[in-house]
Amino acid sequence: MAEKSIADTRRFAAMVAAKQGWVLNPDEDFTASLVEGLCVNWNRYGYFLCPCRDTEGSRELDADVLCPCKYSWDDVKEHGHCFCALYMRKDFVESGGQPGGIADKRYS
């Protein structure tokens, strides 16, 4: 497994956002901390585990929270952003929307 750099991980996040029609959170410091968490998780576990969630111990058990997690599409649609607020709807950002707490659907 090749290690990922922060730049690699940032490209990954930007590619995901573009592919889904989303944007990255415009708060650069916040986004940098999430990208760093994704990078650490890749280099630790070998996959982009959501930086806002704990591992269940394997890629198979964590499949639902590989970035972008399976909950992100519904969360972005409903709330304007995903659980960790890395990915956002463009109109949410343009309207000045601010991320708020979202219930974690993983264990509900």
C-alpha positions in Angstrom: 0.0 0.0 0.0 1.4 3.3 -1.1 1.2 6.1 1.4 -0.9 9.1 0.5 0.3 12.7 1.0 -2.0 15.6 2.0 -1.9 16.7 -1.6 -3.0 13.3 -2.8 -5.8 13.2 -0.3 -6.9 16.7 -1.2 -7.1 15.7 -4.9 -9.2 12.7 -3.9 -11.6 14.9 -1.9 -11.9 17.5 -4.7 -12.4 14.7 -7.3 -15.3 13.2 -5.2 -16.9 16.6 -4.8 -16.7 17.3 -8.5 -18.0 13.9 -9.5 -21.0 14.3 -7.2 -21.7 17.9 -8.1 -20.7 19.0 -4.6 -18.1 21.5 -3.4 -15.6 21.2 -0.6 -16.3 23.1 2.6 -15.0 26.6 1.9 -13.6 26.9 5.5 -10.0 26.2 4.5 -8.7 25.4 8.0 -11.7 23.1 8.7 -11.3 21.3 5.3 -7.5 21.0 5.9 -8.2 19.2 9.2 -10.6 16.8 7.5 -8.2 16.1 4.6 -5.5 15.5 7.1 -7.7 13.0 9.0 -8.5 11.2 5.7 -4.8 11.0 4.9 -3.9 9.7 8.4 -6.7 7.1 8.0 -5.5 6.0 4.6 -1.9 5.7 5.8 -3.0 3.8 9.0 -5.8 1.5 7.6 -5.3 1.5 3.8 -8.6 3.2 3.0 -10.2 6.6 3.3 -12.2 6.1 6.4 -14.4 9.1 7.3 -12.3 11.2 9.6 -15.3 11.8 11.9 -15.9 8.1 12.6 -14.1 5.3 14.4 -13.1 2.1 12.6 -14.8 -1.2 13.2 -11.5 -2.9 12.5 -11.6 -3.8 8.8 -12.4 -2.4 5.4 -15.4 -4.8 5.1 -16.9 -3.6 8.4 -16.2 0.0 7.6 -17.5 -0.2 4.0 -20.5 2.1 4.9 -18.2 4.9 6.1 -15.5 4.9 3.4 -15.3 8.4 2.1 -17.7 9.5 0.7 -19.8 7.5 3.2 -23.0 5.8 2.1 -25.0 8.3 4.2 -23.5 11.4 2.5 -25.8 11.6 -0.5 -28.9 11.8 1.7 -27.3 14.1 4.2 -26.0 16.5 1.5 -29.5 16.5 -0.1 -31.3 17.0 3.1 -29.0 19.1 5.2 -26.8 20.8 2.6 -23.6 19.0 3.8 -22.4 15.5 4.8 -22.0 14.3 8.4 -18.5 15.7 8.8 -19.2 18.8 6.6 -16.4 18.1 4.1 -18.8 17.9 1.2 -21.6 20.5 0.6 -24.2 21.4 -2.0 -23.1 24.4 -4.0 -26.4 26.3 -3.4 -26.0 25.7 0.4 -22.6 27.4 0.3 -23.8 30.2 -2.0 -26.7 31.0 0.3 -24.4 31.3 3.3 -25.5 28.1 4.9 -23.6 27.0 7.9 -23.1 23.3 8.8 -25.0 22.0 11.8 -25.1 18.7 13.6 -26.5 15.7 11.8 -27.5 12.6 13.6 -25.1 9.7 12.8 -27.2 7.3 10.7 -24.5 4.6 11.1 -25.9 3.2 14.3 -29.5 4.2 14.1 
